[in-house]
């Protein structure tokens, strides 16, 4: 089984961490919340389970 040198593992780790952070930041900052002028009530339906 071929082995990689430790520096290569470190660069791969840093590369994937940076990609994950960039992906997370772009997803976080690309979300645009829509202003809701009307207040909506949430209807909750209760369900009685009969086992």
HELIX and SHEET records of a PDB file:
HELIX    1   1 UNK A    6  UNK A   30  1                                  25    
END                                                                             
